[in-house]
Structure formats: structure tokens, C-alpha cells
Amino acid sequence: FENGTGRQVAMDTGRSWANTESEGVESEMGMGDGQPAVGTNLDAATIEFLNETAATRSLRIPPGEDQPSVNDFVEYLGVDLSIEPELTWIAREMCAAPMPPNCEMLVSKSGMLYFHDLENDYYTLEHPLTQRYLKVLERQRLDILALRTKPSISGLILQQPDVLFHNQYSNLQIPCQDCGVLQSTLKCNQCVMSFCQACFDNLHGLCEGPRKNHTFVYTAVGSLCSSCSKKKPQVYCGNCGDYYCHVCYEQLHSKGARQEHRAVLLSVSDAEIVEPHARCEECMDAPAAFHCDFCLDDYCIKCFWKCHFNGFRRHHTVTKTSINPLCNQCHKTRASVFCEQCQELLCTDCFSYLHYKGNRQLHLFMDAMNLLLLLERLDPGMQEHMRRARPRVLWAITQLQGWTRGIEARRFFRMRRDLIVKIQRRWRGSLTRKKLLSMIDHYKWRRKQINNFFLPRARNERVVMKQKFQSQLAQKQVTYTSAKHTLKELRNTILQSASANPMEDLSRTSQMMSRAIEPAHDQAASAPIALPVFKQYEDSRFAASLPAEMPAGGALSDAPGNRQGELTTKDMRKATNLSLRQLLTIDERPEGAPLPPENREAEQTEQHKQLQFYQRQREAAGVPPDASVRVRGGTSYRD
């Protein structure tokens, strides 16, 4: 509305509201590309409107109230009271700002506020002054960070969420939040602030905007006993929400369900005045605004700067006493803002009327309710400090945003990369599958072409070829049958002649012959080969290798099962004392039996010949003879 458009551009905390007026008109009238005419699908249009409304900044009056309060504008602007309570004054000024001359505020039956542009005949949910106050909000956030670098000024900023205290404690009794001299007697429901009667009238009495319709309730100091209306309240009942004196409270809460009510004691008899009202000690006429901590005197604004403009007094610190500056335009209402470009103190109504169009829409303003902080910020040295600190704060915020965005990017980089790789693999797989299917189709087509080319074309030719193939298959079957019969005879012959060779194991030969290649249908019909099962020594073939009784001559029989020289039937666990000759079946003598005399003499003669042969070789090689060298008859296998 400030520039004749219906745009929604939020500059607060990275939120973007960029819906142009043409897009809004097309979405409402249904005149976009491919959009149906008005009235064709009302349910879908209603759902779409509700979804857009839920995601848009909107003002809604709470149930039971007739006008919005500061709490509603705090939520509308996105101010977090737990983090930045010192920015509540922006929502307070927006709540008290009157509508521009070309706009009016309407309230729906559900309590939602919407605004009508009288020049363009356009309705929207966005407040016409949203962009101005969002810009001020962004600037004040930057200034607060810059003021934190100045400890002497940082202590003057109100850092307590007074709005939260007012919302939580309905009977909160504090000094007047404007003058700070008298105790508050009224609490404005829309401003959510406590005032004395004079400050409330000075701020609300002569206004032309929404402030003239603000409602209020009396605090403990400004009210009387709700029962007798004669005495000052001494008790506040939390259940009833009323103030009582002790006598009335005891009478009303002595019986019934009111006995369970909870009450809080009040002491307001001696707390009406916080500080005595003082006059300036220089001019002795104007009310004192400051109390110098070094001079220990009270001064008005004019006399204070007159006495403290030069010299060492410029460094004196002061304490606020009481001052209520008036608007420079109307001269009858409390000034609440200070325009930085106009350099004037203005009330909310005058500021809105003077800055509703032209280049003045871009003017920024500061809070004038905290006058001491305003005077410190208008100091030339402080302005120079702010001019240098703002770029540094912006640089620090930019670096911090880049760092946090880098963390966010690294956090989701792996997930995005895996998703991209998965998409690429699926795409490449689909291309490869399509290529393979085309190759298979081409291969099938080519094979069909080749088969059709070589196959006979006439019927009699096909019959002849079929008979030829059948004869070839029959001849192949005959050859296979004869070869199988020959192999079977050869197998039987090998098994029968296996017992003639003493070095051959009959069972192992039979097992190897049973592994011969058989036809596929014989293998399918035969039983599966079972693995050998473990047997004990008494049931094994080694226990049956030796006879129960040894013959008298010491020689074993020639039966195949009683041959001592057959390694496959010998138990090697009991052959530790056998010689190499016995293991190799060179001599057929029982285990432990001595050699025959002729064999012993032959062995000694052979050992003597070998010893002479090695001695001659050693003499030819020039090695001296050693009588202790022996080849045979050693005590162990190492000799």
C-alpha cells in the first residue's frame, strides 16, 4: 500500500514474501493460464485460500476482545520476547499507528483483520505499514548488537520482557513506565504497559488514532476496595480477580467455596510516590529531567547541556528524574518516536500522517519513551561509534551465516550425493537394459533368418532330412550302448584281477571304479553317495587285518585279508617298531621277530661293501679315513 502494490516482502530473519499484485489477482479471479472460470470449483478454491492464509502473516483478534493488542503485533512481526524483549516498542508503535488515508481496516466474523486499499480496490491480509516496521525492526536488531560493544550504553537498554510479566501477572504493581516517578494506577490492555494517570492522559487523551480507543484497568494503587469502595486495597484475590480490604475479604471469604480462594497481600498505602517531584536548580522553573551524579544537582534538559557541554563536566553521568517531551507538530501529545532523518520528536499519529507517502516512507525512527537512552544515542561520539560498529557487526553476521550454512551444506552433502548417484545408476541401468533387449531382439531375428535360409523349403525335402537326423540319432545311441557295455566288462575284469596284485587295495579300486561316468538318467535314478561314517577301531578294517591266533612258524597266511605288507590294511599306530623293510614288504616276518641268519649275514656283507665304497670315495676326495663312520646299523634314523 505504501507504493501502490500488494507485495508481501518480509525482511525479518530471512523470510521472503514476494507475491506480486498481478499474481494475487490471478489467483483470486482464476484468470491465469489454464485456470478455470470463477465458480467452477469453489471447494478447491476455498481450500487453497485457507492454505495460503495459514502460511501468511495475519492479524487476528483474540476471543473476548474488540481490538488487537501489542501481543498480537509481536507475533505478527516475529519478535521473540525471550531473546529480544527490548524490541517490544516497535510492536507497540505499530499497534498505535493509524491507518494511511488510502486504507481502512476491516474485521471478519472470525476475528481476522484484513485491509482494503481504497485507491486500487484491493483486499489483503498484510498490514499496510508492515514493510516500514520490518525495516525498522531489522535496523534496531543491528543497532542492539552494535550497542553491546558500548557497556556504558548497553546498561540503559531495557532487557526485561515486561510484556511477559504483564501477561503472566495481572495484578503486577510497578512504577509508571513513562515517567518512573509515581506508582502506576492504570494498565492499558492494548499497550500492555502501566501508567500513572497523568502519563496515561498525556499519551492517550488527545490522540486521533487507535490509542483513543484503548481500554484500561486499575492497578492496586489506582483502585479501591471492590466491595466497600472506600479503603485502599490490602488483599488481591487471585480467584476472584478483585482487590479487597481486610474487612471485606474476611466477610466475603469466610464461608462457602470462597474459603479455598488464594489471596496476596498488598502494601500500597506508602508507595504512591517513587521519587519526590523536583525542579531544576539552575532556572528554578522547569521540571528536573536529570540528576547529575557528580554535581549532585537536578537539571532540566536545557540547563544540563548548558552546564555540561564543555570541559570535564562533559564526562559526568546522570540519572533520569522525570520528563515527558511533547510532539513537535501537535504540541499536545507525548512524543513516542524520534525520526532520524527529520531530527524531530513526534507522536505516533503525527509521524504516520507525515510519512505515509513520498520519500518519507523510507525514514527510520527510534524509541523516544526511553529518553535517557535516546539522548545517549544522539551524542556525536556515540553516533560516530555506531557508524563504525554497524559494518563490523554486519561482517560478523555474514561470517556467522556463512559458517552455519557451511555446516548445513556439509550435513546434507552426503545425502544429496547418494541420491544423485542412485538416480544416475537407475538411469544408466535403464539405458543398459534397453540396449541389451535390443541386442537380444536383433540376435533372435538374425538366428531366425539364418535358420530359415538353411532349412529345406519343400515338404519332401523336410521329410528326408528328418529321417536322416533320426538315423544319425539311432546310430549314436547304438555306439553309446556298445561303449557302455565294453566299459562294464573292463570294470569287472579290473576288479577280478585286483586281488592278484599284493600292492593294490581291492576296496579302494572298487570305489574308484564306481565313480565312472554314467548316463544322466542312470545318475538321476541312482541313490546319492553317502559320506563315510566314523567307526571305532574294533569295527574298522584294521582290527580284522590280523588273525586271532598267530601261526607257530611266525609266518602269516597268504590270504588277502592277512597280508602284513599291505599298507591299506595295516594299523600305523602300532607300527612304530617296524623297520623300513617290513613297511615296504621287503621281508615277510612278523612284527618284533628277529631276522633269519642268512638275511642277517647278507645285510652285514652289504653294509661292509657300502662302507668300503664310501671310504674309497673319501680317500679320492682327500678326506682322512674315519673308522667311526657307519652307513648301516646306526642307532637311529639320523645316523
Secondary structure, DSSP 8 states (H G I E B T S, - for coil): --SS-------STT------HHHHHHHHHT-STT---TTS-HHHHHHHHHHHHHTS--EE--TT-SS--HHHHHHHHT--TTT-GGGHHHHHHHHH----TTEEEEE-TTSEEEEEETTTTEEESS-TTHHHHHHHHHHHHHHHHHHTT-HHHHTTS--S-HHHHHHH-TT---B-TTTSSBB--EEETTTTEEE-HHHHHHHHTT-SSGGGG--EEE-TTT---TTTSSS---EEETTTTEEE-HHHHHHHTSSGGGGG--EEE---TT-SBSS---B-TTTSSSB--EEETTT--EE-HHHHHHHSSSGGGGG--EEE-----B-TTTSSSB--EEETTTTEEE-HHHHHHHTSSGGGGG--EEE-SSHHHHHHHTSHHHHHHHHHHHHHHHHHHHHHHHHHHHHHHHHHHHHHHHHHHHHHHHHHHHHHHHHHHHHHHHHHHHHHHHHHHHS--SHHHHHHHHHHHHHHHHHHHHHHHHHHHHHHHHHHHHHHHGGG-TTS-HHHHHHHHTTS---HHHHHHS----------TTTSTTTTSS-SS--TTS-----GGG-TT-GGGS-GGG-TT--HHHHTTSS---TT----HHHHHHHHHHHHHHHHHHHHHHHHTT----TT--SSS-SSTT-
